[in-house]
Amino acid sequence: MTDLTPVTFIATDLDAIAGHEGRVAVIVTPEGKLEQSARRANRLTKGAVQRFVDSEGFEKVKPGQVTSFAWPVGMAAEALDVVCLARNHSVEDARKAGAALGKARGGKAVLLAADGARRVAEIAFGLAMRDYDFSAHKTDAKDSDTGVTVMCSKPDEAEAAAAPLMAIAEGVFMTRDLTNEPANVLTTTEFANRLVEMKDLGLEVEVLEEAELEKLGMRTLLSVGQGSDSPSKVVVMQWNGGEKGAAPLALVGKGVVFDTGGISLKPAAGMEDMTMDMGGAGVVAGTMRALAKRKAKANVVGLVGLVENMPSGNATRPGDVVKSMKGDTVEIINTDAEGRLVLCDVMWYAQDRFEPAGMVDLATLTGAIIIGLGHEKAGVFSNNDDFCDAFLKAADKENEGAWRMPLGKAYDEQLKSRIADMKNVGGRPAGSITAAQFLQRFVKEDTPWIHLDIAGVASVKSATALAPAGATGWGVMALNRLVADEYETE
């Protein structure tokens, strides 16, 4: 797994600024006030920092932004980074400032003089989150043996505050790594093996193989993977950090390690992006890692259905009828609408076995949600207003875009089948909504449920605030916050 940038917290030492090699970062306020370390850097550079602050260019600098000066005179550093940050800054601005430093770091050792900053741990978190590079398959990749040293007035307090944040960042990195991996590496077996390794963190992990899935009646899930040589699996991860016997929160993820569309074959152009179709399962895995790493005082179970959707002589055909674990029959109209067939069986199994206090499923489910919401927000569907509001509040706190979408019985009309209980698609109109309506049929009446369609946010072509282009890890922070706010005991 990609390692986090090592971050060390020490007491402020102004004398260290002159001789540090690599990069030195100091803080100035939007009003142009230089913090103590910035004043020292200003003297060393013969007033360069103050001249910048007094310039017209500084007026355009926004909180959280970083301006870099290469080879500053009077210092051993390769660069001096001037961070614009108000004393009464927000969490978002602190993370944004850290992310800007992470983007600029370039593998160099960083000395961050964070005197005057209230949220030192959040700055370090933003830096660690943005300083990510998936280079596992680059032969010329070089591991950075440098880290970040943060100077502040209370380093012990900052380190303690940063520990749970770095646990979250590690979970996000796991999600990004899984989502970025090519399908010839991340097979269903390899995916399951990586989850089993998390037993070392205290998670209970079990892998259900095809014979057991057949016995349980998970025929819709198995129908998706039957055209592939990779065996279909369900992995169950339990974290029992809350009250003994308390009903857990269930997280269910779609893990299609590669999606050709099956017999309903996708166009060749862009099919290489379908390595990310296991993004929902990746978020579940990363969230479970984060909860275990920070030892969350809650009971949470994560379940992922791992399959590969391939065309072959044994693949499911359009027009086939399969029976779900629930017992409902589904007419397969389009084999490229496979994610809901994976999720419905795993969701039913999760409710049968764990009787959860609430259930959240995540999936890169529909292109329709991208048409509706672009790459800024995930689609949120729910049968419970309180549960949904709690998640939306958590997502907003973590600045992870999410927008509630409607559900309604009228959309069920599009799923009617002449020969089975339902079809797996409802046509082009309201495609993301009819997909959610399909899943809702597998939610028990007394189960609070949220469906997250993350097709637009799981992997993106351009950098985001806390991630480079590629897999974002969207959802780990929001789900962790939901657990912390709603399910953790004192």
C-alpha positions as CSV (number, residue, x, y, z in Angstrom):
1,M,0.0,0.0,0.0
2,T,1.2,3.5,-0.7
3,D,2.8,4.9,2.5
4,L,1.7,8.2,4.1
5,T,4.3,11.0,4.2
6,P,6.0,10.7,7.6
7,V,5.1,13.7,9.8
8,T,7.0,14.6,12.9
9,F,5.9,17.3,15.4
10,I,8.6,19.2,17.3
11,A,8.8,22.4,19.4
12,T,9.4,25.6,17.5
13,D,13.1,26.2,16.9
14,L,13.8,29.4,15.0
15,D,17.4,28.7,14.6
16,A,16.6,25.6,12.5
17,I,15.1,27.7,9.7
18,A,18.3,29.0,8.2
19,G,20.1,25.6,7.9
20,H,17.2,23.4,6.8
21,E,17.7,21.8,3.3
22,G,14.7,21.0,1.2
23,R,11.7,23.3,1.7
24,V,10.8,25.7,4.5
25,A,7.2,26.8,4.9
26,V,6.1,29.8,7.0
27,I,2.7,31.4,7.7
28,V,1.4,34.9,7.1
29,T,-2.1,36.1,7.6
30,P,-4.4,37.5,4.9
31,E,-3.9,40.9,6.4
32,G,-0.1,40.6,5.9
33,K,0.9,39.8,9.5
34,L,4.1,37.7,9.7
35,E,4.1,35.0,12.3
36,Q,7.3,34.6,14.4
37,S,9.0,32.1,12.0
38,A,8.0,34.2,9.0
39,R,9.7,37.2,10.6
40,R,12.9,35.1,11.0
41,A,12.7,34.0,7.4
42,N,12.1,37.6,6.4
43,R,15.3,38.7,8.1
44,L,17.3,35.8,6.6
45,T,16.1,36.7,3.1
46,K,16.8,40.4,3.6
47,G,13.1,41.4,3.6
48,A,11.9,39.3,0.7
49,V,8.8,38.0,2.6
50,Q,7.7,41.5,3.6
51,R,8.2,42.8,0.1
52,F,6.0,40.0,-1.2
53,V,3.3,40.8,1.5
54,D,3.5,44.5,0.5
55,S,3.1,43.8,-3.2
56,E,0.0,43.9,-5.3
57,G,0.4,40.2,-6.0
58,F,-0.3,39.4,-2.3
59,E,-3.7,41.0,-2.6
60,K,-4.7,38.1,-4.9
61,V,-3.6,35.4,-2.6
62,K,-6.5,33.6,-0.9
63,P,-6.4,31.8,2.5
64,G,-5.0,28.3,2.1
65,Q,-2.9,29.2,-0.9
66,V,0.9,28.9,-1.0
67,T,3.4,31.1,-2.8
68,S,6.9,29.6,-3.4
69,F,10.3,31.3,-3.7
70,A,13.1,29.2,-5.2
71,W,16.6,29.2,-3.7
72,P,15.9,32.0,-1.1
73,V,19.0,34.1,-0.3
74,G,20.3,33.6,3.2
75,M,18.8,30.1,3.6
76,A,20.0,26.6,2.8
77,A,16.5,25.6,1.6
78,E,15.7,25.0,-2.0
79,A,12.4,26.8,-1.6
80,L,10.6,29.0,0.8
81,D,6.9,28.4,0.9
82,V,4.7,31.3,2.2
83,V,1.4,30.0,3.4
84,C,-1.5,32.4,3.6
85,L,-3.6,31.4,6.6
86,A,-5.8,33.4,9.0
87,R,-5.3,32.9,12.7
88,N,-8.9,32.0,13.1
89,H,-8.8,29.7,10.1
90,S,-11.4,27.0,9.2
91,V,-10.7,23.3,9.0
92,E,-11.2,23.6,5.2
93,D,-8.6,26.3,4.9
94,A,-6.1,24.4,7.1
95,R,-6.5,21.3,5.0
96,K,-6.3,23.4,1.8
97,A,-3.0,24.9,3.0
98,G,-1.6,21.5,3.8
99,A,-2.7,20.2,0.5
100,A,-0.9,23.0,-1.3
101,L,2.3,22.2,0.5
102,G,1.8,18.5,-0.3
103,K,1.4,19.3,-4.0
104,A,4.6,21.5,-3.9
105,R,6.7,19.1,-1.9
106,G,8.1,17.1,-4.7
107,G,9.6,14.5,-2.5
108,K,11.7,17.1,-0.6
109,A,12.0,17.3,3.1
110,V,9.7,20.0,4.5
111,L,10.1,22.1,7.6
112,L,6.7,23.6,8.3
113,A,6.9,26.4,10.9
114,A,3.3,26.4,12.1
115,D,3.5,28.9,14.9
116,G,0.3,30.9,15.0
117,A,-1.8,28.1,13.4
118,R,-4.7,26.8,15.5
119,R,-5.3,23.6,13.6
120,V,-1.8,22.2,13.1
121,A,-3.0,18.6,12.8
122,E,-5.5,19.6,10.0
123,I,-2.7,21.2,8.1
124,A,-0.6,18.0,8.4
125,F,-3.6,15.9,7.3
126,G,-4.2,18.0,4.2
127,L,-0.5,17.7,3.3
128,A,-0.5,13.9,3.8
129,M,-3.7,13.5,1.8
130,R,-2.5,15.5,-1.2
131,D,1.0,14.0,-1.2
132,Y,-0.1,10.8,-2.8
133,D,1.3,9.2,-6.0
134,F,0.3,5.8,-7.3
135,S,3.6,4.7,-8.7
136,A,3.5,0.9,-8.0
137,H,3.9,0.0,-11.7
138,K,6.4,2.7,-12.7
139,T,9.9,1.2,-13.1
140,D,11.6,4.5,-12.5
141,A,9.6,5.4,-9.4
142,K,11.8,6.5,-6.5
143,D,10.7,6.2,-2.9
144,S,11.0,9.4,-1.0
145,D,13.1,8.9,2.2
146,T,12.2,12.4,3.4
147,G,9.3,13.5,5.5
148,V,7.7,16.6,7.0
149,T,8.7,18.2,10.3
150,V,6.1,20.5,11.8
151,M,7.3,23.0,14.4
152,C,4.6,24.3,16.8
153,S,4.2,25.4,20.3
154,K,2.5,22.3,21.6
155,P,3.9,19.4,19.6
156,D,2.5,16.6,21.9
157,E,-1.0,18.0,21.5
158,A,-0.6,18.3,17.8
159,E,0.7,14.8,17.4
160,A,-2.3,13.4,19.5
161,A,-4.8,15.3,17.4
162,A,-3.1,14.2,14.1
163,A,-3.2,10.4,15.0
164,P,-6.8,9.7,14.2
165,L,-6.6,12.0,11.1
166,M,-3.7,10.0,9.8
167,A,-5.7,6.8,10.4
168,I,-8.3,8.2,8.1
169,A,-5.7,9.2,5.5
170,E,-4.4,5.7,5.6
171,G,-7.9,4.4,4.9
172,V,-8.2,6.9,2.0
173,F,-4.9,5.7,0.6
174,M,-6.1,2.1,0.7
175,T,-9.2,3.1,-1.3
176,R,-7.2,5.0,-3.8
177,D,-4.7,2.2,-4.3
178,L,-7.4,-0.4,-4.8
179,T,-9.3,1.9,-7.2
180,N,-6.2,2.7,-9.2
181,E,-5.0,-0.9,-9.5
182,P,-5.2,-2.5,-13.0
183,A,-7.5,-5.5,-13.2
184,N,-4.8,-7.9,-14.1
185,V,-3.3,-7.2,-10.7
186,L,-6.4,-6.6,-8.6
187,T,-8.3,-9.8,-9.4
188,T,-11.1,-10.9,-7.1
189,T,-8.7,-13.2,-5.3
190,E,-6.1,-10.5,-4.8
191,F,-8.7,-8.1,-3.6
192,A,-9.9,-10.6,-1.0
193,N,-6.3,-11.3,0.1
194,R,-5.7,-7.6,0.7
195,L,-8.8,-7.5,2.9
196,V,-7.8,-10.6,4.8
197,E,-4.5,-8.9,5.7
198,M,-6.5,-6.4,7.8
199,K,-7.0,-9.1,10.4
200,D,-3.7,-7.7,11.7
201,L,-5.5,-4.5,12.6
202,G,-8.1,-6.3,14.7
203,L,-10.8,-6.8,12.1
204,E,-12.6,-10.1,11.8
205,V,-12.4,-11.0,8.1
206,E,-14.0,-13.9,6.4
207,V,-14.2,-14.8,2.7
208,L,-17.3,-16.5,1.3
209,E,-16.4,-18.6,-1.8
210,E,-18.7,-19.5,-4.7
211,A,-19.9,-22.8,-3.3
212,E,-21.1,-21.1,-0.2
213,L,-22.6,-18.2,-2.2
214,E,-24.5,-20.8,-4.2
215,K,-25.7,-22.5,-1.0
216,L,-26.9,-19.1,0.3
217,G,-28.8,-18.4,-2.9
218,M,-26.8,-15.5,-4.2
219,R,-27.7,-16.2,-7.8
220,T,-27.9,-12.6,-9.0
221,L,-24.3,-11.9,-7.7
222,L,-23.0,-15.2,-9.2
223,S,-24.7,-14.5,-12.5
224,V,-22.5,-11.4,-13.0
225,G,-19.2,-13.3,-12.5
226,Q,-20.1,-16.6,-14.2
227,G,-18.5,-15.5,-17.5
228,S,-15.1,-14.9,-15.9
229,D,-12.3,-17.2,-14.9
230,S,-11.9,-15.2,-11.7
231,P,-14.1,-16.7,-8.9
232,S,-16.8,-14.5,-7.4
233,K,-16.5,-13.8,-3.7
234,V,-18.1,-12.0,-0.8
235,V,-15.8,-10.6,1.9
236,V,-17.2,-9.8,5.4
237,M,-15.2,-7.4,7.7
238,Q,-16.4,-6.8,11.2
239,W,-15.1,-4.1,13.6
240,N,-16.6,-4.6,17.1
241,G,-15.4,-1.6,19.0
242,G,-18.7,-0.5,20.5
243,E,-21.1,-2.0,23.0
244,K,-21.3,-5.7,23.0
245,G,-24.4,-6.9,21.2
246,A,-25.3,-3.5,19.8
247,A,-26.6,-3.6,16.2
248,P,-23.8,-2.6,13.8
249,L,-23.9,-0.1,10.9
250,A,-23.6,-2.1,7.7
251,L,-21.5,-0.8,4.8
252,V,-22.0,-2.7,1.5
253,G,-19.8,-2.2,-1.6
254,K,-19.9,-3.1,-5.2
255,G,-16.6,-4.7,-6.2
256,V,-16.7,-5.3,-9.9
257,V,-12.9,-5.5,-10.5
258,F,-13.4,-5.1,-14.2
259,D,-16.6,-4.4,-16.2
260,T,-16.6,-5.2,-19.9
261,G,-20.4,-5.0,-19.8
262,G,-20.6,-8.7,-20.4
263,I,-22.6,-9.8,-23.4
264,S,-24.0,-6.3,-23.5
265,L,-20.4,-5.2,-24.4
266,K,-19.3,-1.6,-23.7
267,P,-17.7,0.4,-26.4
268,A,-13.9,0.0,-26.6
269,A,-13.2,3.7,-26.1
270,G,-12.7,4.4,-22.4
271,M,-13.2,0.8,-21.3
272,E,-9.8,0.9,-19.6
273,D,-11.4,3.1,-17.0
274,M,-13.6,0.2,-15.9
275,T,-10.8,-0.9,-13.5
276,M,-12.5,1.6,-11.1
277,D,-15.8,-0.2,-11.1
278,M,-14.9,-1.7,-7.7
279,G,-14.8,1.8,-6.2
280,G,-17.7,1.2,-3.8
281,A,-16.0,-1.9,-2.4
282,G,-12.8,0.2,-2.2
283,V,-14.5,2.8,-0.1
284,V,-15.9,0.2,2.3
285,A,-12.4,-1.4,2.6
286,G,-10.8,2.0,3.3
287,T,-13.4,3.0,5.8
288,M,-13.0,-0.3,7.7
289,R,-9.2,0.3,7.8
290,A,-9.6,3.8,9.1
291,L,-12.1,2.7,11.8
292,A,-9.7,-0.1,12.9
293,K,-6.6,2.1,12.8
294,R,-8.2,4.7,15.0
295,K,-9.9,2.1,17.2
296,A,-13.4,3.5,16.7
297,K,-15.8,2.8,19.6
298,A,-18.5,1.5,17.3
299,N,-19.8,-1.7,15.8
300,V,-19.5,-1.6,12.0
301,V,-19.6,-4.4,9.4
302,G,-18.3,-4.0,5.9
303,L,-19.4,-6.4,3.1
304,V,-18.1,-6.4,-0.4
305,G,-19.2,-8.4,-3.4
306,L,-16.2,-9.2,-5.6
307,V,-16.9,-10.2,-9.2
308,E,-15.6,-9.7,-12.8
309,N,-18.1,-9.1,-15.6
310,M,-16.7,-10.8,-18.7
311,P,-18.3,-12.1,-21.9
312,S,-17.8,-15.8,-22.6
313,G,-19.6,-19.0,-23.6
314,N,-20.8,-19.2,-20.0
315,A,-21.7,-15.6,-19.4
316,T,-25.2,-14.5,-18.5
317,R,-27.3,-13.5,-21.6
318,P,-29.8,-10.7,-22.0
319,G,-33.1,-12.3,-21.4
320,D,-32.0,-14.7,-18.8
321,V,-34.0,-14.9,-15.5
322,V,-32.2,-15.4,-12.2
323,K,-33.4,-15.7,-8.7
324,S,-32.0,-13.5,-5.9
325,M,-31.2,-14.5,-2.3
326,K,-34.4,-12.8,-1.3
327,G,-36.3,-15.0,-3.6
328,D,-37.4,-12.4,-6.2
329,T,-36.7,-13.2,-9.8
330,V,-34.9,-10.7,-12.1
331,E,-35.1,-10.6,-15.9
332,I,-31.6,-9.5,-17.2
333,I,-32.3,-7.0,-19.9
334,N,-28.8,-5.5,-20.0
335,T,-25.8,-7.4,-18.6
336,D,-24.0,-4.0,-18.2
337,A,-26.4,-3.1,-15.4
338,E,-24.6,-5.6,-13.2
339,G,-23.7,-3.7,-10.1
340,R,-27.3,-3.7,-8.7
341,L,-27.3,-7.5,-9.2
342,V,-24.2,-7.8,-7.0
343,L,-25.5,-5.4,-4.3
344,C,-29.0,-6.8,-3.9
345,D,-27.8,-10.2,-2.8
346,V,-25.1,-8.8,-0.4
347,M,-27.5,-6.2,1.0
348,W,-30.1,-9.0,1.7
349,Y,-27.4,-11.1,3.3
350,A,-26.2,-8.2,5.5
351,Q,-29.7,-7.7,6.8
352,D,-30.4,-11.3,7.4
353,R,-27.2,-12.0,9.3
354,F,-26.5,-8.8,11.1
355,E,-29.8,-7.0,11.5
356,P,-28.0,-3.7,11.2
357,A,-29.0,-0.4,12.8
358,G,-28.6,1.2,9.4
359,M,-27.2,0.2,6.0
360,V,-25.2,2.2,3.4
361,D,-24.4,0.8,0.0
362,L,-21.8,2.3,-2.3
363,A,-21.4,1.7,-6.0
364,T,-20.1,3.2,-9.2
365,L,-23.5,2.4,-10.4
366,T,-24.7,4.6,-13.2
367,G,-23.5,6.9,-15.9
368,A,-26.8,8.7,-15.4
369,I,-25.7,10.2,-12.1
370,I,-22.7,11.8,-13.8
371,I,-25.1,13.4,-16.3
372,G,-27.1,14.7,-13.4
373,L,-24.4,15.8,-10.9
374,G,-21.1,15.8,-12.8
375,H,-18.0,15.0,-10.9
376,E,-18.7,17.3,-8.0
377,K,-21.2,15.3,-6.0
378,A,-22.3,11.7,-5.3
379,G,-26.0,10.9,-5.6
380,V,-27.7,10.1,-2.3
381,F,-30.9,8.0,-2.1
382,S,-32.6,7.0,1.1
383,N,-35.7,5.6,2.7
384,N,-35.1,7.5,6.0
385,D,-34.9,11.2,6.4
386,D,-33.0,11.3,9.7
387,F,-30.4,8.8,8.5
388,C,-30.0,10.6,5.3
389,D,-29.7,14.0,7.0
390,A,-27.0,12.6,9.3
391,F,-25.0,11.4,6.3
392,L,-25.4,14.6,4.4
393,K,-24.2,16.6,7.5
394,A,-21.2,14.3,7.8
395,A,-20.3,14.7,4.1
396,D,-20.6,18.4,4.4
397,K,-18.3,18.6,7.4
398,E,-15.7,16.7,5.4
399,N,-16.3,18.7,2.2
400,E,-17.2,15.6,0.3
401,G,-19.9,16.6,-2.2
402,A,-23.2,14.8,-1.9
403,W,-26.7,15.6,-3.1
404,R,-30.0,13.8,-2.2
405,M,-31.9,12.4,-5.1
406,P,-35.6,11.4,-5.2
407,L,-37.2,8.0,-4.8
408,G,-40.9,7.2,-5.7
409,K,-43.3,4.4,-6.5
410,A,-43.9,5.9,-10.0
411,Y,-40.4,4.9,-11.0
412,D,-41.1,1.3,-10.2
413,E,-43.3,1.1,-13.2
414,Q,-40.2,1.2,-15.4
415,L,-38.9,-2.0,-13.8
416,K,-41.9,-4.2,-14.6
417,S,-41.1,-7.4,-16.4
418,R,-43.5,-9.6,-18.4
419,I,-41.8,-12.9,-17.3
420,A,-40.2,-12.1,-14.0
421,D,-40.7,-10.1,-10.8
422,M,-38.7,-7.3,-12.2
423,K,-36.2,-6.2,-14.9
424,N,-32.7,-5.1,-14.0
425,V,-33.0,-1.8,-15.9
426,G,-35.8,0.7,-16.4
427,G,-34.6,2.4,-19.6
428,R,-32.8,5.7,-20.1
429,P,-35.2,8.1,-18.3
430,A,-34.1,8.6,-14.6
431,G,-31.5,5.8,-14.9
432,S,-29.9,6.4,-11.6
433,I,-33.2,6.6,-9.8
434,T,-34.6,3.4,-11.2
435,A,-31.3,1.7,-10.2
436,A,-31.9,2.9,-6.7
437,Q,-35.5,1.8,-6.9
438,F,-34.3,-1.7,-7.9
439,L,-32.0,-1.8,-4.8
440,Q,-34.8,-0.5,-2.5
441,R,-36.7,-3.7,-3.2
442,F,-34.0,-5.6,-1.3
443,V,-34.2,-3.3,1.8
444,K,-36.3,-4.6,4.6
445,E,-39.1,-2.3,5.9
446,D,-37.4,-1.6,9.2
447,T,-33.9,-1.0,7.9
448,P,-32.7,2.6,7.5
449,W,-30.9,2.7,4.2
450,I,-28.8,4.9,2.1
451,H,-27.6,4.2,-1.5
452,L,-24.6,6.2,-2.7
453,D,-24.0,6.3,-6.4
454,I,-20.4,7.4,-6.6
455,A,-19.8,6.9,-10.3
456,G,-18.9,10.6,-10.8
457,V,-16.6,11.0,-7.8
458,A,-14.7,7.8,-7.3
459,S,-12.1,8.6,-9.9
460,V,-11.6,11.8,-11.8
461,K,-9.5,13.2,-14.6
462,S,-8.4,16.4,-12.8
463,A,-6.9,17.0,-9.3
464,T,-9.3,17.7,-6.5
465,A,-8.6,19.7,-3.3
466,L,-7.0,16.8,-1.5
467,A,-6.1,14.3,-4.3
468,P,-4.2,14.2,-7.6
469,A,-6.0,13.0,-10.7
470,G,-7.2,9.4,-10.5
471,A,-8.9,7.7,-7.6
472,T,-10.1,10.2,-4.9
473,G,-11.0,7.9,-2.0
474,W,-14.3,9.9,-1.8
475,G,-16.5,8.6,1.0
476,V,-14.0,7.4,3.5
477,M,-14.0,10.7,5.4
478,A,-17.7,11.1,5.3
479,L,-18.5,7.6,6.5
480,N,-15.9,7.8,9.2
481,R,-17.5,11.1,10.3
482,L,-21.0,9.5,10.2
483,V,-19.7,6.7,12.5
484,A,-18.0,9.2,14.8
485,D,-21.1,11.4,15.1
486,E,-23.9,8.9,15.2
487,Y,-22.6,5.5,16.3
488,E,-19.6,5.8,18.6
489,T,-20.0,5.3,22.3
490,E,-18.2,7.4,24.9
